[in-house]
Amino acid sequence: MRIDELLNEVSGRLERAGIMSARADAELIIGHVLGERRGRVQALTMLGTAIDEDRAERIRALAGEREDRVPLQHLTGRAPFRTIELSVGPGVFVPRPETEIVAQFAVDALAAVPDPSPVAVDLCTGSGAIALALATEVPTARVWAVEKSREAHAWAERNVRELGDDRVELILGDAADAARLLPPELVGRVHVLISNPPYVPDDMVPRDPEVREHDPEQALYGGADGLDLVRAISRTGLDVVAPGGLIVIEHAEVQGEAIRALLAADGWRAPATHRDLTLRDRATTAVR
Ligand SMILES: C[S@@+](CC[C@H](N)C(=O)[O-])C[C@H]1O[C@@H](n2cnc3c(N)ncnc32)[C@H](O)[C@@H]1O
């Protein structure tokens, strides 16, 4: 069998299963089994290269799981995030492209801190995506990351081992207790606090099966209005962040106004909501 025939077969199956990114997913599944990048799969497709039956069967088996709406990243075990690639699987939230945009606010603020060793905190770190991106992109930064779920924390540990160095510290615990969990000498000295917390209201069940059935509930739901963790992070953040430091919070597009109001009520200055590339309000920042 030729790769182009297999690609058409697999992407057709995924398209019929309602997957919007059917062809890209098919190319990535084939690339995963062949151990090749997506661009190389596209080249092999154009060349009409042959593929052996063993590998074709493995690709068909993974395509079957993807048809059942298992997230692509669980099948490949990898999730790209900004300049890095994380290990992910059941038990941890798959990092999203929208968070890549939100992380930019923290990268920029951290890089602009006039301190030889700026400090960031990532609350609700999941796979460790934001914390590791900050440490990678701001090589002078020290980053503390807090995660409550043991399963997610185990994924973060693995990613810190693979991608981090001694500038990234993981803490298993509740983000609401950040001021107590961080080393005492850092409390009130943190330059940038960032969080992508669970923010889906409890009664709003996500439409996509990949999210509904495969992201951990603890990663999604944030109480009646989705803002339970945001309120807790705002409060603990006041103790943790240095005067003049920045808080960055990812949220749903309808939550900007409520988050600006609660940050202002807690005493944060200059709350501002920012749009993503699709012009949706997805992040709010404020100054301590
Ligand atoms: C939306 S996910 C974000 C994960 C990661 N920051 C990212 O952007 O990919 C939220 C994460 O918060 C964790 N979490 C939920 N409640 C928490 C709490 N009270 N304290 C710390 N982490 C919490 C979840 O387990 C999950 O890993």
The ligand as an ORCA input file, in Angstrom:
! r2SCAN-3c Opt
* xyz 0 1
  C      -7.127     24.131     32.699
  S      -5.931     23.080     33.424
  C      -4.470     23.974     32.972
  C      -3.210     23.162     32.981
  C      -1.979     23.908     32.411
  N      -1.699     25.114     33.167
  C      -2.188     24.264     30.961
  O      -2.418     25.444     30.649
  O      -2.128     23.360     30.125
  C      -6.125     23.423     35.132
  C      -5.241     22.639     36.083
  O      -5.516     23.070     37.425
  C      -5.450     21.959     38.304
  N      -6.179     22.338     39.513
  C      -7.520     22.323     39.731
  N      -7.803     22.805     40.954
  C      -6.620     23.146     41.514
  C      -6.249     23.719     42.771
  N      -7.171     24.039     43.679
  N      -4.948     23.945     43.007
  C      -3.990     23.624     42.087
  N      -4.287     23.066     40.903
  C      -5.585     22.849     40.613
  C      -6.044     20.847     37.496
  O      -5.695     19.594     38.026
  C      -5.446     21.132     36.120
  O      -4.203     20.501     35.980
*
